[in-house]
Amino acid sequence: MAANYEDHSITNGTGVEGHEPSALQKHVMFFDINKDGVVYPWETFQGFRAIGCGILLSTFASVFINAGLSRKTRPGKGFSPKFPIEIKNIKRAKHGSDSGVYDTEGRFVPSKFEELFRKHAKTNANALTSDELKNLLKANREPKDYKGWIAAYSEWKILYILCKDKQGLLHKDTVRAVYDGTLFDRMAKEKAGKKNHRFFFKEKM
């Protein structure tokens, strides 16, 4: 059954009735295709495809993310070969060597976000270059936190590849949107719109 990304809501689906989702939960909820509060690898794959990633990258992401986060978000539960991620517990999956823009509860911290650009956006106050992004990652590294290094690098690298402009800049409003949980929905709708646009003109020809 195909997912409908046109009306993919971020206002529910955490798995907690009446719960106002945190920014981190909203970030993850895009991938919860059937809105049951749980993200499975095949949903992660569909989500990455929807925002424009290729099959290889989407496959890697679905395995890497779900295998890495499943156990952390399911405290007290045994191993599941389906590698589900429970959105209500996503705060437990925060990795080290990150930017600190999400607090321990998964809430967005504006001061940390502004600090990120104040410290590292030297060429353009409202954007990051590739080199500035590398410096950001190095600055956030915690000693011997190799898993955190890999996780942070993977997240930022994918974001940079997908969202940099023609000058190679990753803009501040784009980074803000990924943190507040609105970027992926926007990207999926833009991609779907372009696909429909091409189909319309192909039919006209």
N, C-alpha and C positions, 0 to 999 in steps of 0.2 A: 504494500500500500504506500503510495507516494506521500511524502510529507508536504503540508501546505505551509510554506514559509511566509505567505502574504499576510496571514493573520496570526503569526506566532507571538503570543502574548508573553510578557515577562512579569505579569502581575500575580501569577499563581504557579503552582507546580512544584513547590518546595517539598511537598509531602507532609507539611504541617498545616492543618486547617486553621484559617484565620491569621496565619503568620505573615507579617510584612517582611518580604525577602531582603536580605542584606545586599550590598553592591556585589559582593563576591558570588552570592547565590544567583543574582541576576546574570552575572557573567557566564555562569555554567548552564543556566536554565535554557538558553538558546538551543542546546544540544538535546534537551529532553523532548524529543519529537512527539511522544504521545501524552505528555503532561502528567506522568504518574509519579513524579518526584525522584525518579531513578534514571540514570543515563547508562546505557549499555554500549559496548564497543561499536555495534552497527549504527547506533544513533550518532555517536561521535563521528564516525565515518561520513554519514549523510550530512552532518552539520558542516564538516570541513569541505565537502564537495559543494555544498550550497553557497559557501563564501568564496569559491573560486579556486580551491586547492586541487591539484591533480590527484589521480588515483593512488600513486605511490606515496605521496606525502600524507594523504588522508588515511591510508592504511597504516602507515607508521604512527601517525598521531593517535589513531584509535587504539592501537596496541600499547604504545608508550604511556598514554594518559590513563587509560582504564586499568592497566596492570599496575601502574604506579600509585594510583589513588584509591582503588577499590577497598583494600583492607583498612586503610586509614579512616574511611568514611562509614565503616560498618563495625563499630566497636562492640565487642562481645559476641560477634557472629563468626561462624566458621568460614573457611575458604569457599568461594563460589567460582566455578569454572567460567561463568558468564561475565565475571569481572564488573559487577554493577557498581556505580557510584551513587551514593545517597546524597542528594543535594542538601538536605537539612543538616548534614554533618560536614559539609565541604570545608568549613573553617579548620577542621582537624587535618586537612590535607595541605595546608599552607607550608611551603618549603622554605628552607633557609636561603640566605644570600639573595633575598628579594629586595624590592625598593622600599618596603614598609608603608606603601600607599594604602594597603588593607591592614586594619588592626587585627588583634587576635580573634575578634568576633566576625571578621570579614566585612567590616564597615569601611567605607571610603574616608580617607583622612586628607582633606584639602591641603593642609599645611605641608604634608609630606610630598604631595603631588607637585606643589609649587616649588618646593625645595629641589626636587628632581631636575626641573628645567633651569632653575636659578644656578645650580651647580654645574650642569653639564651642557646646556645649550649656549655655546659660545659664539657660533657663527650667526645664528638667528635665534632670538630670544623665545620664539614660538615654534621651534622645530629642532629636531636632532639629526645630525649627519651620521653616516655609517661609523666614522671614527669616534664621534662623541658617544654613540651607543656602546661601542666597545669599551670606552673609558668608564661609562656608567656601570657596565657589567663587572668590570674589574674592581671598581670602587665598592661595590656591594658584596663582593665575595667574602665569605666567612672562612677562616682557616680550616682546611681539610674537609670542607663541606662539598664534596665532589658531586653528590646527587643534586644539591641545590644549584651548583654551578651549571650543570647540564640542563636542569629544568628551566632556569632563568634564561640561559642562552637560547634554548629551543623556543621559548615563548616570544622573546623579543625578536629573534631572527625571522620567525614566521610572520610576525606582525610587520616587520620592516619590509620583507619581500612583497607582501600583499598590499601594503598601504603607502609605501613611499611615493613621492611625486616624481615628475620627470627630472627634477634636479637632485634626486636622491635624498630628499628631506622627509622625515617622519614628523608630521605636524602635531602640535600640542592638543588640538581639539580631537584629533583621531585617537591619541593615547588616552585622553580623558574619557572618550566614548567606550574604549575597551574596558576601562576600569569601572565605569558606571553601568555596564551591561547593555548598552544600546548599539554598539558598533556592529556586532554580528548580524543582528536583524536588518540593519540598514544595508550592509553589504549583500546579504542574501536577496533582499528586495531589488537592489540595483542590478545584480546579476540576472535575476529572473526577468526584470524589465528589459534588459538588453537582449536576452534570449527571445522574448516575445516580440521585440522590435524586429529582430532579424527574421523571425518566422513570418511576420506580417509582410515584410517586403519580398520575401521569397515567394509567398503566395500570390503577391501582386504581379510578379514578373511572368 
